[in-house]
């Protein structure tokens, strides 16, 4: 019995130190800027900061429209939570669109009860939490913490603040070269698994395989064929 206890403690320590080593090798501060186009025309600029302090993190993202789209107001996302051995574990998320409080969204992650509590237009909504669930701000940074190389099939579970969604992606596995922000990156391309032949709607991601799997490009095409594309323009990592 004593030997089993010692073995258990040893294994626990190994995993603990492995997680600490992994976290120590990853960035503590990231500043990223993106340009967003809508059907090829300038739409918005995005500025994000990701900061790790001890075992906690905070992400702030601001999207400002360009030209007539500036009338939509600044879109702000905030995500806070813990950094664990398996990655980011959100505790609170909020979204603000302009100065209209009715458009604000809030989500609180009650991990002990596996419950996601959301507020939409002041009305409560609930969903069941499962391990690895992220929010609209944190999901892109969670790729840093996933085992490398990424699996052939990648599942992304996230809340938009209104509901909880699950996305299944296929990893092309063979990095290609993507030139963004004045630099060439080895990019991993994630494509939705449920995309059927002839289907227009899609959400695709390109991640930097040689830069902590940070988001380089995001492409969203809606059911009407409208194309929204977000591309990295500036990156600072500490």
N, C-alpha and C positions, 0 to 999 in steps of 0.2 A: 504493500500500500504506500509506504514512504517513497519507494522508488518511482511509483506511478505519479505521485504528487510532484516529486522533483522533475520528472520528465515533462509534466504539464507546465510547470513554472518555466522550464527551459524553453519549451516551444513558444510559450506566451512572450517571453523576452525576445526571442528571435524575431517573431512577427512584429513586436513593438519596435525594435531597433530597425527592422527593415522598413517599416512605415516611416519612421523618423528620418532615415537616410533618404528615402524617396522624396519626402517633403522638403528636406534640406537642399536637394538638388534642383528643385523647381523654383520659379520666380516668386519673389515676395511682393513685387510691384510691377504692374504692366499698364502702360498708357498706349492706347490704340485709337487711331482715327480712321474713319471709313467715308467714302463717298457713296451716295445712293442715287441710282438712276431709275426712272420709270419709263419703260418703253424707249430707252436710250437717251432720254432727256434728263438734265440735272433735276433732282428731286429734293435731296436733303444731305446734310453732313452729320456724322455721328462721332461723338467723342466719349471714350470709355476709360475708366480707371478700375483696376483690380488690385486690392491691397490685402496682404496677409499680415496679421499682427498676432504673434503667438500661435494659438490654435483656432483663431477666428479669421473670417474674411469679410470684406465689404466690396461690393461692385456698384458703381454708379455709371449710368449711361444717359447721355443727352442727345436727342435728335432734333436738329433745327432745319425747318423747311427752307427751300431756296425759292426766291421769287414769290409767285402767288401762293405757293405751298407754305410760306411762312405764316400765312393767316391761320393755319391749323394750330399754331402755338407749339411751344417746346414740349417734346415728349420725354419724360424722365422715368427711368427705371432704377430701382434700388433693390439690391439683394444682400442680406446679411445672414451669417450662419457660422458653422464650424468647419474646420479642415480636419478630416479624419484620415485613417490609413487607406480608406477606399475612395477618398476624394471629398468633394464639397457636400455638405449636409445643410441645406438652407433652413433657416428658422423663420424668416420674414421676407416678404416680397411686396413691393408696391409699384404701381404704375400711375403716372399723372400725365394727362393730356391737356396742355394749356392751363388756363386758370379755372376751368370748369370742374368743380368738385364732383359733379354727377358722373364725370367720366373716369374718376379715380377708381382704381382696383387695388384690393389688398388680399394677401394670402398669408396665413400663418400655418406653419408645419408642426403639428403635434405628433412627434415621433413616438413617444411612449404609448399613445393611443392609436397610432397609425391613421391619423385623420388630418386631412387638409381642409382648413376652414377659410373660405373666401367671402369677400364682401363685394357685391356687384350692385351699384346704385343704392348702396346702403342696406341691401337685402342679403342675408346669409345663405351660403351654399356650402355643401360638404362633399368630400370625395375620399375614397380610401387610399391611403399612402402605401407605397411599396418601396423597398430599398432602391436607392439610386435616383429617386425622383428629384428633378431640378425645376427651376423656374425660368422664365423668359430671359433673364439676365445671366443666370449662372450656367446654363447648359453648355454654352460654347467653351467655357473655361474648364468644365469637368473632363473634357477630352485629355487634358494634361495628365490626369490622374489614372486614366484607364491603362490596363496592362498593354505593353508594346511588344511586338507590333499589334495594331488594332485587329480585332477579330474580323472574320469575313463578313459576319452579320452583326450589325450594331443596332441596339435598341435605345432610343431616346425617349424618356418619360419626363414630361414637363407640364407645368401649369402656366397658362397665359394670364391667370388672375381671374378668368371667367370659368374655366373648366380645366380638366386634366386630360392631356392627350398623350398617345403613345405612337411613336414613329419608328418604323423598321427600315434600316438602311443596308444596302449592300456596299461593301468596301471593294474598290477596284484592285486593291492590294499592290498594284504597280505604280509607284510614284511617278508623276509627270512633272515637267518644269512649268512653273507659273511665275510670270514676271509681274510683280506688284510692288508699289512703294519704292521703286527704283532698285529692286533687288530680285534675284532669281531664287525661288524656293522649290524644294521637292514637295509636291502637293499630293495628298491623298484625296480622292474624289468619292464622296458618299452620295449614293443615289437611292431614292425611295424604292423599297422592294415591291410595293403594291402598284407601281406605275405599270399600267397595261399598255399594249401597243395602241397608239392612237390617242391615248389619254393626254390631255393638255396640262392639267393641274400638277404641279410638282414643287418640291422644296429640295434643293441640292446644296451640298456644302463642300468646300475645298479647305483642307487643313494642312498646315505646314509640318510635314513629317520631320524636318530638320530644325524646327523651332518650337518645340514643346507642343506640337499639334494645335497651335493657335489658329483661329479662324482667319483665312485669307480672303475668302469670297463666299457669298451666299446668294443663291438665285431662287426666286419664288415666282412661279407662273400660276395665275389663278385660273378658274374654270372658264373665264372669258378670254383667256390668252394674254391678259395684261402681264407685263414682265417687270418685276422689281429686282434690282441687282445691287448688292452691297459689296464694295471692294476696298481692301486695305490700302490706305494712302500714307500712313505713318505709324511706326511701332517703336516703342522704347521699353526695354525689359531690364529689370534689376534683380 
